[in-house]
Amino acid sequence: MDRARERLERIRVERIRDVFGRSGTPIYAATAILCVIAVETVAIIWGVVDPRRALLWLLLVLLAEASVGLVIRAFHRRPRTDDEVMRWGRLKAAHEAAHGLVWSLSVPLLTARGGDISLLATLMSLVALVSGASPSFAVHLPTALNFISFALLPATAYLFLTQTTPIEGYAATMLVAAFLLSAANAVRWSAVYAEGIELRLDLAAGIEERRQLLAEAETARRLAEEAAAERIRFFGAASHDLRQPVHALGLYTSLLRNDPPPKERRELIDNVATCVDSLEHLFNAILGVARAAGDRQADAPVAFPLQEVVDRVVLQFRPEAAARGLELRRVRTSAWVIASPTAAERILANLVANAVRYTERGKILVGVRRRGDAVEVAVADTGVGMSEPDRERAFDAFFRVRSPQAGGREGFGLGLATVRQLCLTYDHPLAVRSEPGRGTCFTVRLPRADPGSVPLDAPEETPAPPKLNVLLVEDDRLVADAVAKLLDAWGVTVHPCATGDEAMAALAAAPGRWHAIVDYRLGDETGLEIAARIQARYGDRVPISLLTGEADPALFEAAQRQGIAVLHKPLKPIRLRALLAPERDGGAAPV
């Protein structure tokens, strides 16, 4: 209803603008023609009527036509708002009433008693004027009806009241007919103008919509090009950093094949392990940036005590900080926040890791301050700091501050990129203050929540895994062999198989306590499909873990619905030990 009303108001405003003519159009041509008609009318009847009355009427007409031009010019002097246009519309209607009345005075002032010629000339001029003006004024119906009414009805009334001959009565009747026809034409033309204005508005709206669509398409194209360029830069830098440890691995492997002495072999194995750790850390960092944008769907914000997350992060990095002679402190807080606990921990862990990496001596402080309805988490250090150009690029993927004080420990340049992506995903304001040589302070604001009473679970020690049967469903021979040898070294009986049918056969052939580790991407079936087959036959007597490198939140949700734990590749041995540890004496039912 409001839209329909707005539409009517828009049409009404456009009608008034049109009755004044568009800015820049000639406004004197019509008034000049009417002045010529008035002069010719006076000239024709000059010898028949009183000259003083004729000159008086001619002067009134010239003044009226001049006022028409002045009013139109005043309207176009500056842009008008819609409210101003409505007021000018009322002014125009009143002005045309006076304009029409001046022309109507031609009958009493220019008609001589019994003068058929003067009456004929006057009526022809008046009817021609009204007939010609009706279509142009009809765009604004009040203006048209006012002009027609005041141009014809006063003259008609005068003739009816003062008629002395049949010709005068006939003339009055013709004026009535002219009024009715002109008014009807004005109404009809008004409807036509309304349709034209509606079409014009629709066309303008269509053009504007097309312009907006083109602008949006151009913006999308530009963003796509920027994203493509960013991906090229990202993977270009990633490939460079991945090649470094891979290149070193190739060299160390070549040396190991030469069967070096035991001491040198141990050093080479340590170097290989270091390269593997480097590859794993870089791989996880790259996945961290890629997964950050999808975390919101997989991990919704909840209310939780912030101190629990701070304690876990500080506990994680305190040994590394102590090894480097740094003091890692935290300020205790009772604040609760509304956020994703996982995302908050990842943000804080990346900030603390960055501080430890770029601080040569001094201390690192993790503090919490209340800021109205928000809680500000700050990580401040006394490290190398950043210049202004570096601060602007600090959150770009693979950007690293090059500083001699960092001692070659610049990292991969993905930690802060992950922080920025997580903060954008969860709408957490992120800021940085830094000065070269004096340290850096990162701050993240989280929405504050009312304190609750349910603390987060505290970490527990991971016991050693028991002896049990492990069903390993993996179609990659090298991966299956590596996992089987690792589990065998822990005293676990491993049953490797490559398909769902082999898995079901292995379970049926060896009764006992089982834990199934199923890879997600297999040949003809997915890991979830094989897990469903196992659950359909054995229920929850066989715990199942899904091994995958996927980052799709839908996969995690599907596994959660089936009650299946998810293991991310690359899998750390300690994570696997923690997973199998609960399957101790009586921890799993025999099948």
C-alpha positions as CSV (number, residue, x, y, z in Angstrom):
1,M,0.0,0.0,0.0
2,D,2.8,2.4,0.8
3,R,4.5,1.6,-2.5
4,A,1.3,2.4,-4.4
5,R,1.0,5.6,-2.5
6,E,4.6,6.5,-3.3
7,R,4.0,5.7,-6.9
8,L,0.9,8.1,-7.1
9,E,2.9,10.8,-5.4
10,R,5.7,10.3,-7.9
11,I,3.3,10.6,-10.8
12,R,1.7,13.7,-9.3
13,V,5.1,15.4,-8.9
14,E,6.1,14.5,-12.5
15,R,2.8,16.0,-13.8
16,I,3.7,19.3,-12.1
17,R,7.2,19.3,-13.5
18,D,5.8,18.6,-17.0
19,V,3.3,21.5,-16.8
20,F,6.2,23.8,-16.2
21,G,8.2,22.3,-19.0
22,R,11.6,20.8,-18.7
23,S,14.5,23.1,-17.9
24,G,16.1,24.5,-21.1
25,T,13.0,24.2,-23.2
26,P,11.7,27.5,-24.9
27,I,9.2,29.2,-22.6
28,Y,8.4,32.3,-24.6
29,A,7.1,30.8,-27.9
30,A,3.6,30.1,-26.6
31,T,3.3,33.4,-24.8
32,A,4.5,35.3,-27.9
33,I,1.9,33.5,-30.1
34,L,-0.9,34.4,-27.6
35,C,0.3,38.1,-27.6
36,V,0.1,38.1,-31.4
37,I,-3.5,36.7,-31.3
38,A,-4.5,39.3,-28.8
39,V,-3.0,42.1,-31.0
40,E,-4.8,40.8,-34.1
41,T,-8.1,40.5,-32.2
42,V,-7.8,44.2,-31.2
43,A,-6.8,45.2,-34.6
44,I,-9.9,43.5,-36.2
45,I,-12.4,45.1,-33.9
46,W,-10.5,48.5,-33.6
47,G,-13.1,50.5,-35.4
48,V,-16.1,48.8,-33.7
49,V,-15.4,49.0,-30.0
50,D,-14.3,51.7,-27.5
51,P,-10.4,52.0,-28.1
52,R,-9.8,52.5,-24.4
53,R,-11.5,49.3,-23.4
54,A,-9.6,47.5,-26.2
55,L,-6.2,48.9,-25.1
56,L,-7.0,48.0,-21.4
57,W,-7.7,44.4,-22.3
58,L,-4.6,44.2,-24.5
59,L,-2.5,45.6,-21.6
60,L,-4.0,43.0,-19.2
61,V,-3.3,40.2,-21.7
62,L,0.3,41.3,-22.2
63,L,0.9,41.4,-18.5
64,A,-0.7,38.0,-18.0
65,E,1.4,36.4,-20.7
66,A,4.5,38.0,-19.3
67,S,3.7,36.7,-15.8
68,V,3.3,33.2,-17.3
69,G,6.9,33.3,-18.6
70,L,8.2,34.8,-15.3
71,V,6.5,32.0,-13.2
72,I,8.0,29.3,-15.4
73,R,11.4,30.9,-15.3
74,A,11.3,31.2,-11.5
75,F,10.4,27.5,-11.2
76,H,13.5,26.5,-13.2
77,R,15.8,28.9,-11.4
78,R,17.0,26.1,-9.1
79,P,16.3,22.4,-8.5
80,R,13.1,21.8,-6.5
81,T,12.4,19.2,-3.9
82,D,9.2,17.2,-4.2
83,D,7.5,19.2,-1.5
84,E,8.4,22.4,-3.2
85,V,7.1,21.0,-6.5
86,M,3.7,20.3,-4.9
87,R,3.5,23.9,-3.6
88,W,4.4,25.2,-7.1
89,G,1.7,23.0,-8.6
90,R,-0.9,24.8,-6.4
91,L,0.6,28.1,-7.4
92,K,0.4,27.2,-11.1
93,A,-3.2,26.2,-10.9
94,A,-4.1,29.5,-9.2
95,H,-2.1,31.5,-11.7
96,E,-3.8,29.9,-14.7
97,A,-7.2,30.6,-13.2
98,A,-6.2,34.3,-13.2
99,H,-4.7,33.9,-16.7
100,G,-7.9,32.4,-18.0
101,L,-10.0,35.2,-16.4
102,V,-8.0,37.9,-18.3
103,W,-8.9,36.2,-21.6
104,S,-12.5,35.8,-20.5
105,L,-12.7,39.6,-20.1
106,S,-12.4,39.9,-23.8
107,V,-16.1,39.3,-24.1
108,P,-17.3,42.2,-22.0
109,L,-14.5,44.6,-23.0
110,L,-14.2,43.9,-26.7
111,T,-17.9,43.2,-27.7
112,A,-20.0,46.1,-29.0
113,R,-23.7,46.0,-28.5
114,G,-25.2,44.5,-31.6
115,G,-21.7,44.1,-33.1
116,D,-21.7,40.6,-34.7
117,I,-18.2,41.1,-36.0
118,S,-16.7,42.0,-32.6
119,L,-18.5,39.1,-31.0
120,L,-17.4,36.7,-33.7
121,A,-13.7,37.7,-33.5
122,T,-13.7,37.6,-29.7
123,L,-15.3,34.1,-29.6
124,M,-13.0,32.7,-32.2
125,S,-10.0,34.0,-30.3
126,L,-11.3,32.7,-27.0
127,V,-12.3,29.2,-28.2
128,A,-9.1,28.8,-30.2
129,L,-7.0,29.7,-27.2
130,V,-8.8,27.3,-24.9
131,S,-8.7,24.5,-27.5
132,G,-5.0,24.9,-28.0
133,A,-4.2,25.3,-24.3
134,S,-6.2,22.3,-23.0
135,P,-3.9,19.5,-24.2
136,S,-0.7,21.3,-23.0
137,F,-2.2,22.1,-19.6
138,A,-3.9,18.6,-19.3
139,V,-0.7,17.0,-17.9
140,H,-1.7,18.7,-14.6
141,L,-5.5,18.4,-14.5
142,P,-6.1,21.1,-11.8
143,T,-4.2,23.7,-13.9
144,A,-6.1,22.7,-17.1
145,L,-9.6,22.8,-15.5
146,N,-8.9,26.1,-13.8
147,F,-7.8,27.7,-17.0
148,I,-10.7,26.3,-19.0
149,S,-13.3,27.3,-16.4
150,F,-12.1,30.8,-15.8
151,A,-11.5,31.5,-19.5
152,L,-15.0,30.4,-20.6
153,L,-17.5,30.4,-17.7
154,P,-17.3,34.1,-16.8
155,A,-17.8,35.1,-20.5
156,T,-20.7,32.6,-20.8
157,A,-22.4,34.1,-17.7
158,Y,-21.9,37.6,-19.0
159,L,-23.6,36.7,-22.3
160,F,-26.5,35.0,-20.7
161,L,-27.1,37.9,-18.3
162,T,-26.8,40.7,-20.8
163,Q,-28.0,39.1,-24.1
164,T,-30.2,41.4,-26.3
165,T,-30.1,39.4,-29.5
166,P,-30.4,35.7,-30.4
167,I,-26.8,35.8,-31.7
168,E,-25.6,36.5,-28.1
169,G,-27.6,33.7,-26.7
170,Y,-26.3,31.4,-29.4
171,A,-22.7,32.5,-28.6
172,A,-23.3,31.7,-24.9
173,T,-24.5,28.3,-25.8
174,M,-21.5,27.7,-28.0
175,L,-19.2,28.7,-25.1
176,V,-21.0,26.2,-22.8
177,A,-20.4,23.5,-25.4
178,A,-16.7,24.6,-25.8
179,F,-16.3,24.3,-22.0
180,L,-17.7,20.8,-21.8
181,L,-15.7,19.6,-24.8
182,S,-12.5,21.2,-23.6
183,A,-12.9,19.8,-20.1
184,A,-13.6,16.3,-21.4
185,N,-10.6,16.5,-23.7
186,A,-8.5,17.7,-20.8
187,V,-9.6,14.7,-18.7
188,R,-8.8,12.3,-21.5
189,W,-5.5,13.9,-22.3
190,S,-4.7,13.8,-18.5
191,A,-5.2,10.0,-18.5
192,V,-2.9,9.6,-21.6
193,Y,-0.2,11.8,-19.9
194,A,-0.5,9.6,-16.8
195,E,0.2,6.5,-18.8
196,G,3.1,8.1,-20.5
197,I,4.6,9.2,-17.1
198,E,4.2,5.7,-15.7
199,L,6.0,4.3,-18.8
200,R,8.7,6.9,-18.3
201,L,9.1,6.0,-14.7
202,D,9.2,2.3,-15.5
203,L,11.8,2.9,-18.1
204,A,13.9,5.1,-15.8
205,A,13.6,2.4,-13.1
206,G,14.6,-0.3,-15.6
207,I,17.6,1.8,-16.7
208,E,18.6,2.4,-13.1
209,E,18.2,-1.3,-12.2
210,R,20.3,-2.2,-15.2
211,R,22.9,0.3,-14.2
212,Q,23.0,-1.1,-10.7
213,L,23.3,-4.7,-12.1
214,L,26.1,-3.6,-14.4
215,A,27.8,-1.9,-11.5
216,E,27.4,-5.0,-9.3
217,A,28.6,-7.2,-12.1
218,E,31.7,-4.9,-12.5
219,T,32.3,-5.0,-8.8
220,A,32.0,-8.8,-8.8
221,R,34.3,-9.1,-11.8
222,R,36.9,-6.9,-10.1
223,L,36.6,-8.8,-6.8
224,A,36.9,-12.1,-8.8
225,E,40.1,-10.8,-10.5
226,E,41.5,-9.7,-7.2
227,A,40.7,-13.0,-5.6
228,A,42.3,-14.9,-8.5
229,A,45.4,-12.7,-8.3
230,E,45.4,-13.3,-4.5
231,R,45.1,-17.1,-5.0
232,I,48.0,-17.0,-7.5
233,R,50.1,-15.1,-5.0
234,F,49.0,-17.4,-2.2
235,F,49.8,-20.6,-4.0
236,G,52.9,-19.2,-5.5
237,A,54.3,-18.4,-2.1
238,A,53.0,-21.7,-0.7
239,S,54.7,-23.7,-3.4
240,H,58.0,-21.9,-2.7
241,D,57.8,-22.7,1.0
242,L,56.7,-26.3,0.4
243,R,59.6,-26.9,-2.0
244,Q,62.2,-26.0,0.6
245,P,61.6,-28.9,3.0
246,V,60.8,-31.2,0.1
247,H,64.1,-30.4,-1.5
248,A,65.9,-31.0,1.8
249,L,64.1,-34.3,2.3
250,G,65.3,-35.5,-1.1
251,L,68.9,-34.7,-0.3
252,Y,68.7,-36.3,3.2
253,T,67.0,-39.4,1.7
254,S,69.7,-39.7,-0.9
255,L,72.4,-39.6,1.8
256,L,70.5,-42.3,3.8
257,R,70.5,-44.6,0.9
258,N,74.3,-44.6,1.0
259,D,74.2,-46.5,4.3
260,P,76.1,-43.9,6.4
261,P,77.7,-44.6,9.8
262,P,75.3,-44.9,12.8
263,K,76.0,-41.4,14.1
264,E,75.6,-39.7,10.8
265,R,72.5,-41.9,10.2
266,R,70.9,-40.6,13.4
267,E,71.6,-37.0,12.4
268,L,70.1,-37.5,9.0
269,I,67.0,-39.2,10.5
270,D,66.7,-36.2,12.9
271,N,66.9,-33.8,9.9
272,V,64.3,-35.8,8.0
273,A,62.0,-35.6,11.0
274,T,62.6,-31.8,11.2
275,C,61.7,-31.5,7.5
276,V,58.5,-33.6,8.0
277,D,57.5,-31.4,11.0
278,S,58.1,-28.3,8.9
279,L,56.0,-29.7,6.1
280,E,53.2,-30.6,8.5
281,H,53.2,-27.2,10.2
282,L,53.1,-25.4,6.8
283,F,50.4,-27.7,5.5
284,N,48.3,-27.2,8.6
285,A,48.8,-23.4,8.4
286,I,47.6,-23.4,4.8
287,L,44.5,-25.5,5.7
288,G,43.9,-23.1,8.6
289,V,43.5,-20.2,6.3
290,A,41.3,-22.2,3.9
291,R,39.1,-23.5,6.7
292,A,38.7,-20.2,8.5
293,A,36.0,-18.9,6.3
294,G,33.8,-22.0,6.8
295,D,34.3,-22.3,10.6
296,R,31.2,-20.2,11.4
297,Q,28.9,-22.9,9.9
298,A,30.8,-25.7,11.6
299,D,31.3,-24.0,15.0
300,A,28.5,-21.6,16.1
301,P,29.2,-19.0,18.8
302,V,28.3,-19.8,22.4
303,A,28.8,-18.2,25.8
304,F,31.9,-19.4,27.7
305,P,34.5,-18.2,30.3
306,L,37.4,-16.6,28.5
307,Q,39.9,-17.6,31.2
308,E,39.7,-21.2,30.2
309,V,40.9,-20.5,26.6
310,V,43.6,-18.1,27.8
311,D,44.9,-20.8,30.2
312,R,45.1,-23.4,27.5
313,V,46.9,-21.2,25.1
314,V,49.4,-20.0,27.7
315,L,50.0,-23.6,28.9
316,Q,50.7,-24.6,25.3
317,F,53.3,-21.9,24.6
318,R,54.9,-21.5,28.0
319,P,57.6,-24.2,27.5
320,E,58.7,-22.7,24.2
321,A,58.8,-19.2,25.7
322,A,60.8,-20.5,28.7
323,A,63.2,-22.2,26.4
324,R,63.9,-18.9,24.7
325,G,64.3,-17.1,28.0
326,L,61.0,-15.2,27.6
327,E,58.4,-14.5,30.3
328,L,54.9,-15.5,29.2
329,R,52.3,-14.0,31.5
330,R,48.5,-13.8,31.6
331,V,46.1,-11.5,33.5
332,R,43.3,-13.5,35.1
333,T,39.8,-12.5,34.2
334,S,36.3,-13.6,35.1
335,A,34.8,-12.3,31.8
336,W,32.5,-14.5,29.7
337,V,32.2,-14.0,26.0
338,I,30.0,-15.0,23.1
339,A,32.2,-16.6,20.4
340,S,33.3,-19.9,19.0
341,P,35.6,-21.5,21.6
342,T,37.6,-23.2,18.9
343,A,38.0,-20.0,16.8
344,A,38.8,-17.9,19.8
345,E,41.5,-20.4,20.8
346,R,43.0,-20.5,17.3
347,I,43.0,-16.7,17.2
348,L,44.8,-16.4,20.5
349,A,47.2,-19.2,19.8
350,N,48.3,-17.7,16.5
351,L,48.8,-14.3,18.2
352,V,50.8,-15.8,21.0
353,A,52.8,-17.9,18.6
354,N,53.6,-14.8,16.5
355,A,54.7,-13.0,19.7
356,V,57.0,-15.8,20.8
357,R,58.5,-16.1,17.3
358,Y,59.4,-12.4,17.0
359,T,60.4,-11.6,20.6
360,E,64.2,-12.0,21.3
361,R,64.1,-11.0,25.0
362,G,61.7,-9.6,27.5
363,K,58.1,-10.7,28.1
364,I,54.8,-11.5,26.5
365,L,51.6,-10.5,28.2
366,V,48.1,-11.9,27.4
367,G,45.6,-9.4,28.9
368,V,41.8,-8.9,29.0
369,R,40.0,-5.6,29.4
370,R,36.3,-4.8,29.4
371,R,35.1,-2.3,26.8
372,G,31.4,-1.6,27.3
373,D,29.5,-4.6,25.8
374,A,32.7,-6.1,24.5
375,V,35.8,-7.8,26.0
376,E,39.1,-6.9,24.5
377,V,41.8,-9.5,24.4
378,A,45.3,-8.1,24.0
379,V,48.6,-9.9,23.2
380,A,51.6,-7.6,23.8
381,D,55.3,-8.3,23.4
382,T,58.6,-6.6,23.6
383,G,59.8,-8.0,20.3
384,V,61.1,-6.6,17.0
385,G,58.0,-4.6,16.2
386,M,56.9,-3.5,12.8
387,S,57.2,-0.4,10.7
388,E,54.1,1.3,9.3
389,P,54.4,-0.4,5.8
390,D,54.8,-3.8,7.6
391,R,51.7,-3.1,9.8
392,E,49.6,-2.5,6.7
393,R,50.7,-5.9,5.2
394,A,51.0,-7.9,8.5
395,F,47.8,-9.9,7.9
396,D,48.6,-10.8,4.2
397,A,49.2,-14.5,3.6
398,F,52.9,-15.4,3.5
399,F,54.1,-12.0,4.6
400,R,56.9,-12.2,7.1
401,V,58.8,-9.4,8.9
402,R,62.4,-9.6,7.9
403,S,64.5,-8.9,11.0
404,P,67.9,-10.0,12.1
405,Q,66.5,-10.3,15.7
406,A,64.1,-13.0,14.5
407,G,67.1,-15.3,14.0
408,G,65.6,-17.1,10.9
409,R,62.4,-18.0,12.8
410,E,60.1,-15.9,10.7
411,G,57.6,-18.8,10.3
412,F,55.4,-19.2,7.2
413,G,53.5,-15.9,7.4
414,L,50.1,-17.6,7.7
415,G,49.3,-17.3,11.4
416,L,48.2,-13.6,11.2
417,A,46.4,-14.3,7.9
418,T,44.4,-17.0,9.7
419,V,43.7,-14.6,12.5
420,R,42.3,-12.0,10.1
421,Q,40.1,-14.5,8.3
422,L,38.7,-15.9,11.5
423,C,38.0,-12.3,12.8
424,L,36.3,-11.4,9.6
425,T,34.2,-14.7,9.7
426,Y,33.0,-14.1,13.2
427,D,32.9,-10.2,13.1
428,H,35.5,-9.7,15.7
429,P,37.2,-6.3,15.4
430,L,41.0,-6.7,15.1
431,A,43.7,-4.0,15.6
432,V,47.4,-3.8,15.9
433,R,49.8,-1.2,17.4
434,S,53.5,-1.6,16.9
435,E,56.8,0.3,16.8
436,P,60.1,-1.1,15.4
437,G,62.4,-2.2,18.2
438,R,59.8,-1.7,21.0
439,G,57.3,-4.5,20.4
440,T,53.8,-5.1,19.2
441,C,50.3,-5.3,20.6
442,F,47.4,-7.1,18.9
443,T,43.8,-6.7,20.2
444,V,40.7,-8.6,19.4
445,R,37.2,-7.6,20.6
446,L,34.7,-10.3,21.5
447,P,31.0,-9.7,22.5
448,R,30.6,-9.9,26.3
449,A,28.2,-12.4,27.9
450,D,26.7,-12.7,31.4
451,P,28.8,-15.0,33.6
452,G,27.6,-18.7,33.8
453,S,28.4,-21.6,36.0
454,V,29.5,-24.3,33.6
455,P,33.3,-24.3,33.0
456,L,35.0,-25.7,30.0
457,D,36.5,-29.2,30.5
458,A,40.0,-29.2,31.7
459,P,42.6,-31.2,29.7
460,E,43.5,-34.6,31.0
461,E,46.6,-36.7,30.7
462,T,46.6,-39.1,27.8
463,P,47.1,-42.8,28.9
464,A,48.9,-45.3,26.8
465,P,46.7,-47.2,24.3
466,P,45.7,-50.8,25.3
467,K,46.1,-53.9,23.3
468,L,43.1,-54.4,21.0
469,N,42.1,-55.1,17.4
470,V,42.2,-52.1,15.0
471,L,40.3,-52.4,11.7
472,L,42.2,-50.1,9.3
473,V,40.3,-49.4,6.0
474,E,42.8,-47.7,3.7
475,D,43.3,-48.2,0.0
476,D,46.6,-46.4,-0.2
477,R,49.3,-49.1,0.3
478,L,52.0,-46.8,1.7
479,V,49.7,-45.1,4.2
480,A,48.2,-48.4,5.3
481,D,51.7,-49.9,5.8
482,A,52.9,-46.8,7.9
483,V,49.9,-46.8,10.1
484,A,50.0,-50.6,10.6
485,K,53.6,-50.5,11.6
486,L,53.0,-47.7,14.1
487,L,50.1,-49.5,15.7
488,D,52.0,-52.7,15.8
489,A,54.8,-51.0,17.6
490,W,52.3,-50.1,20.3
491,G,51.2,-53.7,20.7
492,V,47.9,-53.3,18.8
493,T,46.7,-56.0,16.4
494,V,46.0,-54.3,13.1
495,H,43.7,-55.7,10.4
496,P,44.4,-53.7,7.2
497,C,41.9,-53.9,4.3
498,A,41.0,-51.8,1.3
499,T,37.3,-52.2,0.8
500,G,34.1,-52.4,2.8
501,D,33.6,-56.1,2.1
502,E,37.1,-56.9,3.4
503,A,36.3,-54.9,6.5
504,M,33.1,-56.7,7.2
505,A,34.9,-60.1,6.6
506,A,37.7,-59.1,9.0
507,L,35.2,-58.2,11.8
508,A,33.4,-61.5,11.4
509,A,36.5,-63.6,11.3
510,A,38.2,-62.3,14.5
511,P,35.8,-61.8,17.4
512,G,37.1,-59.5,20.2
513,R,37.4,-55.8,21.1
514,W,37.7,-53.5,18.0
515,H,38.2,-50.0,16.9
516,A,37.7,-49.1,13.3
517,I,39.8,-46.4,11.5
518,V,38.3,-45.8,8.1
519,D,39.7,-43.5,5.4
520,Y,37.0,-41.2,3.8
521,R,38.0,-41.4,0.2
522,L,38.1,-45.0,-1.0
523,G,37.4,-46.7,-4.3
524,D,33.7,-47.6,-4.6
525,E,32.5,-46.5,-1.2
526,T,33.1,-43.6,1.1
527,G,34.3,-44.0,4.6
528,L,30.9,-42.9,5.9
529,E,29.1,-45.6,3.9
530,I,31.4,-48.3,5.2
531,A,30.9,-46.9,8.7
532,A,27.1,-47.1,8.2
533,R,27.5,-50.8,7.2
534,I,29.5,-51.6,10.4
535,Q,27.0,-49.7,12.6
536,A,24.1,-51.5,11.0
537,R,25.5,-54.8,12.0
538,Y,27.4,-54.2,15.3
539,G,25.8,-51.0,16.6
540,D,28.0,-49.0,19.0
541,R,30.1,-52.1,19.9
542,V,32.7,-51.0,17.3
543,P,33.9,-47.4,17.8
544,I,34.7,-45.8,14.5
545,S,37.0,-43.0,13.5
546,L,37.0,-41.3,10.1
547,L,40.4,-40.4,8.7
548,T,40.2,-37.5,6.2
549,G,42.0,-34.5,4.8
550,E,38.7,-32.8,3.8
551,A,37.7,-29.4,5.1
552,D,34.0,-29.5,4.2
553,P,31.8,-28.7,7.3
554,A,29.0,-30.9,5.8
555,L,31.3,-33.9,6.2
556,F,31.9,-33.1,9.8
557,E,28.2,-32.7,10.5
558,A,27.5,-36.0,8.8
559,A,30.1,-37.8,10.8
560,Q,28.7,-36.2,14.0
561,R,25.2,-37.4,13.2
562,Q,26.6,-40.9,12.9
563,G,28.5,-40.6,16.1
564,I,31.9,-40.9,14.4
565,A,35.1,-39.2,15.5
566,V,37.0,-37.4,12.8
567,L,40.8,-37.5,12.5
568,H,42.5,-34.9,10.3
569,K,45.4,-35.7,8.0
570,P,48.3,-35.5,8.5
571,L,47.7,-37.5,11.7
572,K,50.0,-37.0,14.7
573,P,50.9,-40.3,16.5
574,I,50.0,-38.7,19.8
575,R,46.5,-37.9,18.6
576,L,46.1,-41.5,17.5
577,R,47.3,-42.7,21.0
578,A,44.8,-40.4,22.6
579,L,42.0,-41.8,20.5
580,L,42.8,-45.5,21.2
581,A,43.5,-45.0,24.9
582,P,39.9,-45.2,26.2
583,E,39.6,-48.7,24.6
584,R,41.3,-50.2,27.6
585,D,40.1,-53.1,29.7
586,G,36.3,-53.2,29.2
587,G,36.3,-49.9,27.3
588,A,34.9,-51.5,24.2
589,A,32.4,-54.3,24.0
590,P,33.5,-57.5,22.1
591,V,31.8,-58.2,18.8
